[in-house]
Structure formats: structure tokens, C-alpha cells
Amino acid sequence: MKKMPVLFLGHGSPMNIVLENAFTNSLVKLGKTLPLPKAILVVSAHWQTKGTYITTGRVPEIIYDFYGFPQELYDVTYPCPGVLDQIEKYSDVFKNAAIEYDDQRGIDHAGWAVLKHMYPNGDIPVMELSLDYKKTPQEHYELGRKLAPLREQGVLIIGSGNIVHNLRMVDWNLDAKPYEWAVKFDDIVKKYIIEQNHEKLIAYKNLGQDGVLSIPTNEHYLPMLYSLGLQEENEKIIFSYEGFQNASISMRGFLISE
């Protein structure tokens, strides 16, 4: 079997769940053009833990981890199956990476909000990976590398976060003009992604004041390091979407493939 591609997706505002726009259309396109996965693993910006966990429930609960949005968002469902029945296929990978199981935790909107557009039938098993808040960026990157065998087993790995994510400076107009610092930081990250200069991206704290403003907390940035950790030397990058929402959120996404 040809190994599955890897994605990083900016997920942005929960409003994208119910909107049709250039970003959500890019997700629909991905779902139609990617090889059909046997399972999906989402590295979530919205699940931080002590230690690293993977969801293993048979029917994971859908978590509405956002507040103050229109009722129509809470009426959306995504009844995807979990991976309990096939978890043994991946157990060696998870054991090698010191990943523990959580059969109670559901799938948050870092996962289902993008999958709703990509795979609207909700018929592909989904598991979600947490972020260990004690790990360094380098350790997160290295953990991503340990997930590589899953690609050979038909698992689509998706890092779901945002390269630029500053809610303290958000403009609630979805189409607001992005801040200059946000654009500059997104551009420098794009440059290093193209150059496959992962060291610079791991050491993001050295990227100046634009980086400080773009990453006030790193939980939305870290899923990208998992995706980059899975890139082989000969694999190419295709940007599946470029743009901003709410002035301070980069929606950049990319695809890694042979």
C-alpha cells in the first residue's frame, strides 16, 4: 500500500462548521482528492494533557468545545465511529511512542469541524491525539516522527491548529484585514516549510516579536510540528489553503505527500 499523505489544517473559528467559503471549499476538495483512509488520526490543539493520550472509544462523543455561538452549530452532529475495533493494528506504534489510551474522551472541534467538510458521511474511524503540555516543541516534533508507521497502514494523520492564533487581538469580523505582524509571521513560516527548515520552526521563540504576537500560547502551533515531523526528505509540500480569518488567525494548511 502506498503510504498516506499527511495534513496540517488551520481550523479557525467554529463558524466554519456551517459556512461555505474558500476555506471550507478547500476542505471539501481535499476529501474528494485524497486517497480514502482506513482511519484518521487528528492531533488536536484543543486537548492538552499530562502525558500523551489517544482516544479509543467505539463511538466517540462529539464535543462542542466552544461557547456563545449560534444554536445551529450545536445542532450539527458528526457520528463517526472510533477505532476500538482496530486499535490492535496500531498498538505497537502507540507503545513505542509511549502513548496511553483514553476510551472515554470524545472528538473536539479541532477534529470534527474540519472532517465534517472533508468526509461528510462520517463513516471513517477517527481517533484524536492529545498534546502533552510538559513536552518541549522538539519533543512534540520527535513524537510526530514516531507516528510514521501509521501512514503505511492507511491512516491519514492531520495536525489541526493554526500557525497564527491570537484570540486576544481577534477581530470578530471573519473577513477583517489581517494584522501586518500576522502576515509577516505566516510568510516566514511558509518560507521555512518550503525550505524544509524544521529546526527554525521548532525554535519558533527565536523568530522575533512577530512570533511572540502570533503564538501567545503554543497549543495551536504544535500540531504543525507533528505534521512536519512526518515529512520524509523526498516528500513535497502543497499548500491546500492560504489566508486569514478574524485578523489574527492564519488558516494556512498544507499537504505532505510523495
Secondary structure as the mmCIF struct_conf table of DSSP 4:
data_model
#
loop_
_struct_conf.conf_type_id
_struct_conf.id
_struct_conf.beg_label_comp_id
_struct_conf.beg_label_asym_id
_struct_conf.beg_label_seq_id
_struct_conf.end_label_comp_id
_struct_conf.end_label_asym_id
_struct_conf.end_label_seq_id
HELX_LH_PP_P HELX_LH_PP_P1 LYS A 2 PRO A 5
STRN STRN1 VAL A 6 GLY A 10
HELX_RH_3T_P HELX_RH_3T_P1 PRO A 14 ILE A 17
TURN_TY1_P TURN_TY1_P1 VAL A 18 VAL A 18
BEND BEND1 ASN A 21 ASN A 21
HELX_RH_AL_P HELX_RH_AL_P1 ALA A 22 THR A 33
BEND BEND2 LEU A 34 LEU A 34
HELX_LH_PP_P HELX_LH_PP_P2 PRO A 35 PRO A 37
BEND BEND3 LYS A 38 LYS A 38
STRN STRN2 ALA A 39 THR A 49
BEND BEND4 LYS A 50 GLY A 51
STRN STRN3 THR A 52 THR A 55
BEND BEND5 ARG A 58 VAL A 59
HELX_LH_PP_P HELX_LH_PP_P3 PRO A 60 GLU A 61
STRN STRN4 ILE A 62 ILE A 62
HELX_LH_PP_P HELX_LH_PP_P4 ILE A 63 ILE A 63
BEND BEND6 GLY A 68 GLY A 68
HELX_RH_AL_P HELX_RH_AL_P2 GLN A 71 TYR A 74
TURN_TY1_P TURN_TY1_P2 ASP A 75 ASP A 75
BEND BEND7 VAL A 83 VAL A 83
HELX_RH_3T_P HELX_RH_3T_P2 LEU A 84 TYR A 90
HELX_RH_AL_P HELX_RH_AL_P3 SER A 91 ASN A 96
TURN_TY1_P TURN_TY1_P3 ALA A 97 ALA A 98
STRN STRN5 ILE A 99 ASP A 102
BEND BEND8 ASP A 103 GLN A 104
STRN STRN6 ILE A 107 ILE A 107
HELX_RH_AL_P HELX_RH_AL_P4 HIS A 109 MET A 118
TURN_TY1_P TURN_TY1_P4 PRO A 120 ASN A 121
BEND BEND9 ILE A 124 ILE A 124
STRN STRN7 VAL A 126 ASP A 132
TURN_TY1_P TURN_TY1_P5 TYR A 133 LYS A 134
BEND BEND10 LYS A 135 LYS A 135
HELX_RH_AL_P HELX_RH_AL_P5 PRO A 137 LYS A 146
TURN_TY1_P TURN_TY1_P6 LEU A 147 ALA A 148
HELX_RH_AL_P HELX_RH_AL_P6 PRO A 149 GLU A 152
TURN_TY1_P TURN_TY1_P7 GLN A 153 GLY A 154
STRN STRN8 VAL A 155 GLY A 161
BEND BEND11 ILE A 163 VAL A 164
STRN STRN9 HIS A 165 HIS A 165
HELX_RH_3T_P HELX_RH_3T_P3 LEU A 167 MET A 169
BEND BEND12 TRP A 172 ASN A 173
TURN_TY1_P TURN_TY1_P8 LEU A 174 ASP A 175
HELX_LH_PP_P HELX_LH_PP_P5 ALA A 176 TYR A 179
HELX_RH_AL_P HELX_RH_AL_P7 GLU A 180 ILE A 194
TURN_TY1_P TURN_TY1_P9 GLU A 195 GLN A 196
HELX_RH_AL_P HELX_RH_AL_P8 HIS A 198 ILE A 202
TURN_TY1_P TURN_TY1_P10 ALA A 203 ALA A 203
HELX_RH_3T_P HELX_RH_3T_P4 TYR A 204 ASN A 206
BEND BEND13 LEU A 207 LEU A 207
HELX_RH_AL_P HELX_RH_AL_P9 GLN A 209 SER A 214
BEND BEND14 PRO A 216 ASN A 218
TURN_TY1_P TURN_TY1_P11 GLU A 219 TYR A 221
HELX_RH_AL_P HELX_RH_AL_P10 LEU A 222 GLY A 229
TURN_TY1_P TURN_TY1_P12 LEU A 230 LEU A 230
TURN_TY1_P TURN_TY1_P13 GLU A 233 ASN A 234
STRN STRN10 LYS A 236 TYR A 241
STRN STRN11 PHE A 244 GLN A 245
TURN_TY1_P TURN_TY1_P14 ASN A 246 SER A 248
STRN STRN12 ILE A 249 SER A 250
STRN STRN13 GLY A 253 SER A 257
#
